[in-house]
Amino acid sequence: MANKINITDTILRDAHQSQAATRMRTEDMLPILDKMDKVGFYSVECWGGATYDTCLRFLNEDPWDRLRKLREGFSDTKLQMLLRGQNLLGYKHYADDVVDMFVKKAIENGIDIIRIFDALNDVRNLEQAIKSTKKYKGICEAAISYTTSPVHNTEYFVNLSKTLAKMGADIICIKDMANLLLPYDAYELVKAIKSEVNLPLHIHTHNTAGTGDMVYLKAIEAGADIIDTSISSLANGTSQPTTESIVATLQGTKYDTGLDLKLLNEISKYFDKVSERLSNDGFLNKKVLKTDINALIYQVPGGMLSNLINQLKEQGASDKLDEVLTEVPKVRKDLGYPPLVTPTSQIVGTQAVLNVIAGERYKMVSNETKGLLKGEYGKLPAEPDAEVIKKCIGDAERITVRPADLLKPEYENYKKEMQKYYTKEEDVLSYCMFPQVSEKFFKWRQEQHARKFTITVNGEKYEVEVEDLDYVKPQTPQVVQEVKVETKPEAKVVKPTQKPTRAGSGKPLIAPIPGTVLDFKVKSGDKVKVGQPIIILEAMKVENEIAADADGIVTILTSKGASVESGDTLATIE
């Protein structure tokens, strides 16, 4: 059996997601693609995960446009994406027809390999994504979310791998998102899986605890076939081990990757400038670059840690990081030991933040935490704490079937809802994932499109953006010798400036955290009781219900889309 180790480089996806809150732009990627394409990587991970959300939410980019441009730049290298099973790239379960359409379009637009995982390792949540990947001729890499707990052991993961193989996986991936897999445990686990499953085995880890390189070496010795690494510019810390270092280590051995270190060095010099830009923009925090053995205690993945830091910064509570990290494993235990990977990492992490900021555990409970306890995300590895269940969801019925079996086909309904923004089927999928965020993006896109005109210069047609709408009239063709064309301004997210009205009598209902008003459960003049949800506040990418703290008549003092700060009055209750 050939021992050559294949490399998947992650700098275009997981590396900057783990270190810099996924803020690398498409324009940062395109100039270097031709060199990356010549390296001989097994694949380049460049899409999925948090990139989709970030493109729409923060960068004013169409993620599908990014994918198409990347496909054009890679003619000889397979493109890989990360997909959260039935969650796709959002934070809830989607109906099977949405999953099928998403996989279809991902492959049509250029994805070769889809790494599919479920945060709870509930294989029922992988069924549709695996079927669709095979149906549309993609390569299915089914992943096990590695974690440690009283219920997770080698036998558990071997059985899971065997099940995934039977379901149609082409590759099995051990996804160690928090760098919890220690070197000798990796050797044992890889040996055990390879002895039972006759498929290529792909290993994914991070270097948060500083053990990633050793994990890879022991996994390689045990028979692993492919490993994930990152170009040095954004490697190590909460990211993956360094590509160049691994390539150099294996040179001249039976595991030699065959990759060119000189070419890799040229690529790293390019990305050094991108890394510098991310640092200057405030996204590359030094805390995610240090070796942190606490990762083995808190089990916090790289992307989760960088997001926790940003979340606390937004909440004005950066000094609470250690307190939140201590709270994370407690919340995880309370919720039945879910592996910490999106979306459960987001749910557990945000709930830990809420517990710390509120000063009382589970005083504020996100809708996503409630959904996790109800079984909306699938079967938890262990039974959650009974008192936490009672406090968070009361006597609400819990789901025991495959969650998606309870969902009716919904793609066409989403399509009708967003019809005024429709330009292609991919727009519908963006709306499915992130309705409010995508709607803001679509509006911005329409505004930008309105500024573009086709003009003729010396017989040649050009599409340009014009700052002064009176300079070139869009209604009449223009033939000009010289046109002043402004470069496209940097995309900026326009946040709602409307604030809650502070007037009104009665007991004030205060915003406990900063966020955006997403929806209302009642209207002004309604009678409400203590504990009744009044307002849904989106904060830290999850929905938080703000409940009445008194009986009475409610008066709403804010509106949908309004940005609120901690301490703002959202409503009054007479």
Buried (B, 14 or more C-beta within 10 A) or exposed (E): EEEEBBBBBBBBBBBBBBBBBBBBBBEBBBEBBEEBBEBBBBBBBBBBBBBBBBBBBBBBBBBBEBBBBBBEBBEEBBBBBBBBBBBBBBBBBBBBBBBBBBBBBBBBBBBBBBBBBBBBBBBBBBBBBBBBBBEBEBBBBBBBBBBBBEEBEEEBBBEBBBBBBEBBBBBBBBBBBBBBBBBEBBBBBBBBBBEEBEBBBBBBBBBBBBBBBBBBBBBBBBBBBBBBBBBBBBBBBBBBBBBBBBBBBBEEEEBBBEBEBEBBEEBBEBBBEBBEBBBEEEBBBEEBBEBBEBBBEBBBBBBBBBBBBBBBEBBEBEEBBEBBBBBBBBBBBBBBBBBBBBBBBBBBBBBBBBBBBBEEBBEBBBBBBBBBBBBBBBBBBBEBBEEBBEBBBEEEEEBEEBBBEEBEEBBEEBBEBBEEBEEEBBBBBBBBBBBBBBBBBBEBBEEBEEBEBEBEBEEEEEEBBBEEEEEBEBEEEBEEEEBEBEEEEEEEEEEBEBBBBEEBEBBBBBBBBBBBBBEBBBEEEBEBEEEBBBBBBBBBBBBBBBBBBBBBEBBBBBEBBBBBEBEBBBBBBE
